[in-house]
Amino acid sequence: METNFIEISNKAQNDTRLICTKFYNNAGLYASKINNVLLEEKIISQTDSLLFKFISVATNLEFLWQIHYVKKDKLELQEHIAEWRNNLSLTDLIFFENVLIQLRAFIDFSQKLSCLVLKYTKPIDGTKDFYKILSKMDSQKARKIESKFSEIMSEKSWGSSVKSIRDKITHYDIIKTKSEFRPLIQGKPYERFCQDLENDMFVFLTELQSILFEKEWKSG
C-alpha cells in the first residue's frame, strides 16, 4: 500500500483550517487595536508560528493513524534484540517523536505569544523565566494566563507529560517498545496517546484565545 504524503498533509490542513482561521483572524483584530505597528506585526508573526506548530502536530498525528490502518491486519511479532532493528515500530517512532517535539514547541510558542499580548517583547528563557515575567505584571490578564499555563503544566497534566517525554527522547533515550505487537506508551498505542494530546491542545488553544484576545470562542 502506497502512502500519498500530500493527501495526508492536505487532510490535516483541512481538518484544522477552521480553528486556525478563527484564531488568526481574532489575533489580527485584537492586534489592530493596540496602536503599535511593530507590536502588531510581532503578534501576527508569532500567531502564524504558533498555528504552524498546531498544524504540524495534526499532520504527524494523521501519519500515525495512517500507519495504524496499514498495520492493523498485519500485526507481527517483533523479533528483535536491539530497538534499532525493530522495523515494525520504526515508522511509528518517527512520527510519534515528531508529535511530542512539535507539541512542546507549541507550548513554548504559546508562552511567547502571551508575553507579546501583554506587551513584553524581550526574549524568554524557558518556562521558569516565563512565570517570572508574569509574576512581575500587575494585571488581571497576566493572572489568567499564569493560571492557564499552570493548569496544563501541573503534575500529571498533559503539558507536563509532553515536557517529560520530549526531554527524554531529546536528551536521554528513546521510548522503548513495550509490546510484542505495535508499540505502546502508558498502555495506549502511539496514535491513541497522541490523539488524546491533540484533543487537549485544541481545548487549550481555544481557551487561550479567549484570554489573549478577549473574545469568546464559539464553535462552528
C-alpha positions in Angstrom: 0.0 0.0 0.0 1.5 3.3 -1.1 1.3 6.4 1.1 0.4 9.7 -0.5 2.1 12.2 1.7 0.5 15.2 0.0 -3.0 13.8 0.5 -2.3 13.1 4.2 -0.9 16.6 4.7 -3.8 18.2 2.9 -6.2 16.3 5.1 -4.5 17.6 8.3 -4.6 21.1 7.0 -8.3 20.8 6.0 -9.2 19.4 9.4 -7.5 22.3 11.2 -8.4 25.1 8.8 -11.4 26.4 10.6 -9.8 26.7 14.1 -6.6 28.2 12.6 -8.5 30.8 10.5 -10.6 31.8 13.5 -7.6 32.1 15.8 -5.6 34.0 13.3 -8.4 36.4 12.5 -9.1 37.1 16.1 -5.4 37.7 16.7 -5.3 40.2 13.9 -8.5 42.0 15.1 -7.0 42.3 18.6 -3.6 43.4 17.4 -5.0 46.1 15.1 -6.4 47.9 18.2 -3.1 48.2 20.0 -2.0 51.3 18.1 1.6 50.0 17.9 2.5 48.8 14.4 5.7 47.0 15.4 4.0 45.1 18.2 1.0 44.3 16.0 3.4 42.7 13.4 5.1 40.7 16.2 1.8 39.3 17.5 0.7 38.3 14.0 4.0 36.7 13.2 4.1 34.8 16.5 0.5 33.7 15.9 1.5 32.4 12.5 4.3 30.4 14.0 2.1 29.0 16.8 -0.5 27.8 14.3 2.2 26.2 12.1 3.1 24.1 15.2 -0.5 23.3 15.7 -0.9 22.0 12.1 2.4 20.2 12.4 1.2 18.2 15.3 -2.0 17.4 13.5 -0.1 16.3 10.4 2.3 13.9 12.2 -0.7 12.5 14.1 -2.5 11.8 10.8 0.5 9.9 9.6 0.4 7.8 12.8 -3.3 7.0 12.1 -2.4 6.0 8.6 0.3 3.6 9.9 -2.3 2.2 12.2 -4.7 1.5 9.3 -2.0 -0.1 7.2 -0.8 -2.3 10.0 -4.0 -3.2 11.8 -4.4 -6.5 9.9 -0.6 -7.2 9.8 0.4 -7.5 13.4 3.7 -9.4 13.6 5.8 -10.5 16.5 8.7 -8.1 16.8 11.6 -10.4 16.8 14.5 -8.1 17.6 17.2 -7.8 20.1 18.1 -4.1 19.6 15.5 -1.4 19.1 17.2 -0.1 16.0 16.4 -3.4 14.3 12.7 -3.1 15.1 11.4 -2.4 11.6 7.8 -2.7 12.6 7.8 0.2 15.0 10.4 2.5 13.3 7.9 4.5 11.3 5.6 4.8 14.4 8.5 6.1 16.4 9.5 8.7 13.9 6.1 10.4 13.8 5.4 9.8 17.5 8.6 11.7 18.4 7.7 14.5 15.9 4.3 14.9 17.6 6.0 15.3 21.0 8.7 17.7 19.8 6.3 19.9 17.9 3.8 19.9 20.7 6.4 21.0 23.2 7.4 23.8 20.8 3.7 24.7 20.6 3.6 25.3 24.3 6.8 27.5 24.1 5.3 29.5 21.2 2.1 30.0 23.2 4.1 31.5 26.0 5.9 33.8 23.7 2.6 34.9 22.1 1.1 35.5 25.6 4.0 37.8 26.5 3.7 39.8 23.3 0.0 40.3 24.0 1.0 41.6 27.4 3.4 44.0 25.6 6.5 42.2 26.8 8.8 41.9 23.7 12.1 40.7 25.2 13.4 37.1 24.8 12.0 34.4 27.1 14.5 31.9 28.5 12.2 28.9 29.2 9.1 28.3 31.2 10.6 29.4 34.6 11.5 32.7 33.1 8.0 33.0 31.6 6.4 32.6 35.0 8.9 35.1 36.5 7.9 37.6 33.9 4.2 37.1 34.5 4.7 37.4 38.3 6.0 41.0 37.8 2.9 42.0 35.9 0.1 43.6 37.8 -2.9 42.8 35.6 -5.9 40.5 35.6 -5.0 39.2 32.1 -1.5 38.2 33.3 -3.0 36.3 36.2 -5.4 34.4 33.9 -2.6 33.5 31.6 -0.5 32.4 34.5 -3.3 30.2 35.8 -4.0 28.6 32.5 -0.4 27.6 31.9 0.0 26.4 35.5 -3.0 24.2 34.9 -1.7 22.5 31.8 1.9 22.2 33.2 0.9 20.9 36.6 1.9 17.4 37.7 0.2 14.6 35.7 -1.3 17.1 33.3 -0.9 16.8 29.5 1.6 19.6 29.2 3.8 18.1 32.0 3.6 14.8 30.3 4.7 16.3 26.9 7.6 18.0 28.5 8.8 14.9 30.4 8.6 12.6 27.3 10.1 15.2 25.0 13.0 15.8 27.3 13.6 12.1 27.5 13.6 11.5 23.7 15.7 14.6 23.0 18.3 14.3 25.7 18.4 10.8 27.2 16.7 7.8 25.4 14.1 6.7 23.0 10.7 5.3 24.2 11.4 1.5 24.1 8.8 -0.8 22.6 6.6 -2.2 25.4 4.5 -4.6 23.4 5.0 -7.8 21.3 3.0 -6.1 18.6 2.7 -2.4 17.9 4.4 -0.1 20.4 2.5 1.3 23.4 3.0 4.2 25.8 1.2 4.4 29.1 -0.9 1.5 27.9 -2.0 3.2 24.7 -0.9 2.8 21.0 1.1 5.8 19.8 -1.7 7.2 17.7 -4.3 7.0 20.5 -1.9 8.6 23.0 -1.1 11.4 20.6 -4.7 11.9 19.7 -5.6 12.5 23.3 -2.8 15.1 23.5 -4.0 16.8 20.4 -7.5 17.0 21.8 -6.1 18.6 24.9 -4.0 21.0 22.8 -7.2 22.0 20.8 -9.1 22.8 24.1 -6.1 24.8 25.4 -5.8 26.8 22.2 -9.5 27.8 22.3 -9.3 28.7 26.0 -6.0 30.7 25.5 -7.6 32.6 22.6 -10.4 33.8 24.8 -7.9 35.1 27.4 -5.4 36.7 25.0 -7.8 38.3 22.5 -10.7 38.9 24.9 -13.2 37.3 22.6 -15.3 34.3 23.5 -14.6 31.2 21.4 -17.6 29.9 19.6 -17.6 26.5 17.9 -18.5 26.1 14.3 
